[in-house]
Amino acid sequence: MPRYFFNVRRDGVLIPDHEGDELPDVDAARELGVETVRDMLRLPHVYGEMREWQKDEFVITDEEGATVLVLPFLGGSDED
């Protein structure tokens, strides 16, 4: 199963995800990203207030390091 990496871009700086997640495809990676942002909205006591991270985005890459999806946190929370 392919591995996808959920790097975070904050203020123009890319924070790498060195572990990644094994997922069947890009659609599953997108779904995990959206679920993560929803959790962030539900759990401000864990992740901090939205204003602190709302402009961040996931830069999801594959095992080769190629970007397969960019998912803005604020926009990602509204998508199904």
Secondary structure as UniProt FT lines:
FT   STRAND          3..10
FT   TURN            11..12
FT   STRAND          13..15
FT   STRAND          21..22
FT   HELIX           26..42
FT   HELIX           44..47
FT   HELIX           50..53
FT   TURN            54..55
FT   STRAND          57..61
FT   TURN            63..64
FT   STRAND          67..72
FT   HELIX           73..76
FT   TURN            77..78
//
